Amino acid sequence: MKKVIISRIALICCLVMVLSTLFASATTYTYSIDGDALVSPDAYTPHKTIDSSAIGLEVPLSSPSDIKTDNDGNVYIADPDNNRIIVLDRYYNFKFEISKFTNMNGIAGDGLKGCQGVFVWEGIETDDTDDGYTNAKYIYVADTDNMRIVIFDENGNYIRHIDKPASDVFEEGEIYKPEAIAVSSSKRIYVVSGQLYQGVMTLNDDGEFCGYIGATKAVYSLFDIIWRNFQTQEQREGTETNVSSPFNNIVIDDDGFLWVTKVPPADETDSATAALRNKTGDYATVKKISTSGDDIMKRNGFFAPMGEVAINVRSSAMSSFGQTTGISDIVSIAMGDEGTNSIIDEKRSKVYTYNEQGDLLFAFGDKPGNNGAQIGEFNKVSSITYQGEDMIVLDAHTNSFTVFRRTDYGKLLMTAIEHNNDRKFSLSIDDWKEVLKRNNNFDAAYIALGDAYYRNGEYEIAMDYYEVAYDTVGYSAAFKLWRKGFVEKNIIWVIIVPVAVLFLIGWLFKTAAKINAKAAISGRRKTFKEEFFYAFHLIFHPFDGFWDLKHEKRGSLRGAFAWLGLAVLAFTYQAVGQAFIFNPRGSMSSVIMQLSSLLVPLILWAAANWCLTTLFNGEGSFKDVFIASCYSLAPIPLIIFITTLLTYCVTDTEATFITLITSVCYVWLGLLLFCSTMVTHDYSLGKNTLTILGTIAGMAIIMFICALFTGLFAKMASFINNIITEIQYRS
């Protein structure tokens, strides 16, 4: 009986391992603000894989490079190795292929060669019919190795071709090889060539060159930048090697904007990685380009829409088999419903889908594991397109494409986006709440709910949802309008409270002035209250203040520690008490941490200053320096407490006001430290400046020595421990 139970347990474990292997790659996920992968319900699931035999091709596909669909659901596949375009119906049955034709010069036997891209233009043309117009469909083919664009009708009949533009367009030695094309509603042609670094080439319908748009920035090293300043114009032109990298694919959306992708070369990977984090468009691998060439892509998500976020993780996120690192190699992009777009990462064989704001909606896919390829896994993704709600991903290695069907969760997601785009915010709110019921880790849903409530005028509720998703921009916009309503309803209190605070501050300084005036003529030993309030005089009269602090004994160690304690409390309150806009992550800090972060530099400053000034006829002792330094901290609690409270009253655009006040506080502190050293040691201005610089250097030397001895003692302790352990084993 025991053996039977053990065998059954082993069988169950094996089944679990097999199932986990089969379905690990199908995991759908998003990313948090920390860059952590969050499991998500499947928005798409693999329906079926179509290969050459399923299509019924006599000559099988060989490394297909591009796939497109039209409004009728027909599928167009670029098969460059076989010099042809394969056309399928909406059910993936073979219709015809485009390969050989008689061109407009009457030359029979002309044909495609290495055709890497295809585009289907659908629109309305004027004609001689009674209505004056008719629906038309044209197939544009990037005939790569023939260096031209060939145009066919919807039945695959040759119409005309556009040869390489005039040679004076290109620089010497430049090669024109169209790899991907997109055509606007007005039949303006946009061409991507792997050899053209100037950007996207623009042609009119007649094939005349109109210009380049959307070139990316070139990467220069620090040495290159410095060296270029010493070169003449001729030398720069003769040695120019830093050029922008070319695009590799292009699509056009319904509004006429171009979406382009590229794989960053080795010298741009660092810049592309930075673009992923800081969301700038200069070196982004995915761009949305206007007809004027400007990058207008919205990157409002946690990370720029550039594919994988966990690029430094040895095993790819949500993958059982991935061992890939580095920025994603984006090779294709497709436009989906409601302004969404999907990109594919050739390096990881994954699909990433974003909304028009740049928020990651979902990611899925993987490379095959040790047990062979499963449906939904890819060896080498080369292109992606949409067929209605379905998503089609082309695999150049297996010479097949996989059809993905939208799940109920995916449909709910798109319905929510649709209602949001149509400004049906009440419906949108219900949709996004339903999405969160199925995926409560989905930050984009919280942001969308915040947007819906914001547009409905429910700003306080919107702020709550923005806060959950760490969206400071949305929170600030909602807070600004909420604040406006609050001020209108409570105008009396808005006036009374600041006036009362200013009156209280004025009363505090007047009281301190009276206490200091009385203590100055008392002739007796100072009380703790007098020593404490002396800082109010010192911060406004530093030269007299520090002189009396030392020679008239107006301060003491207990007063110094009191101001040190207040400074620690101020920094602690600032760390934990700032408003959401200034501390969206809710980071915390203990009093002990703040004490150590302030006390250690203060002791280092006092020790280095005293050691140095002892050698250069300084008149202050270590105690004098420490007390003066602590009293110099007085502006910190006086200002930091106020600025921390003010963070609850300002928006993100007004945050510079808080930053300015805080900067004034630190400048004030620096000036007080400078004056304290000068007066305490009775130095001249020049000598004091050199002493300050020497003190900073001394602090660095002390830290180095401490680190050195700490490491030495650690090794000694380890050595003694090893000896004791050895003795114990031998005894």
QUIGI-V716972 format. One record per run of one state. SS is the DSSP state (h for helix, s for strand, l for the rest). FROM is the first residue (numbers start at 0). TO is the last residue. If there is no record, write none. Layout:
SS_FROM_TO ; SS_FROM_TO
This chain:
l_0_0 ; h_1_25 ; l_26_26 ; s_27_30 ; l_31_35 ; s_36_39 ; l_40_42 ; s_43_50 ; h_51_54 ; l_55_64 ; s_65_68 ; l_69_73 ; s_74_78 ; h_79_81 ; l_82_82 ; s_83_87 ; l_88_92 ; s_93_97 ; l_98_98 ; s_99_100 ; l_101_108 ; s_109_110 ; l_111_115 ; s_116_125 ; l_126_131 ; s_132_142 ; l_143_146 ; s_147_152 ; l_153_156 ; s_157_161 ; l_162_165 ; h_166_168 ; l_169_176 ; s_177_182 ; l_183_187 ; s_188_192 ; l_193_198 ; s_199_202 ; l_203_207 ; s_208_212 ; l_213_220 ; h_221_227 ; l_228_231 ; h_232_238 ; l_239_247 ; s_248_251 ; l_252_256 ; s_257_260 ; l_261_264 ; h_265_277 ; l_278_284 ; s_285_288 ; l_289_293 ; s_294_294 ; l_295_328 ; s_329_334 ; l_335_335 ; h_336_338 ; l_339_339 ; s_340_344 ; l_345_348 ; s_349_353 ; l_354_358 ; s_359_364 ; l_365_367 ; s_368_368 ; l_369_370 ; s_371_371 ; l_372_379 ; s_380_386 ; l_387_388 ; s_389_394 ; l_395_398 ; s_399_405 ; l_406_406 ; h_407_420 ; l_421_423 ; h_424_437 ; l_438_441 ; h_442_454 ; l_455_457 ; h_458_467 ; l_468_470 ; h_471_488 ; l_489_489 ; h_490_519 ; l_520_526 ; h_527_537 ; l_538_540 ; h_541_550 ; l_551_555 ; h_556_576 ; l_577_589 ; h_590_614 ; l_615_620 ; h_621_630 ; l_631_632 ; h_633_645 ; l_646_650 ; h_651_679 ; l_680_683 ; h_684_729 ; l_730_730
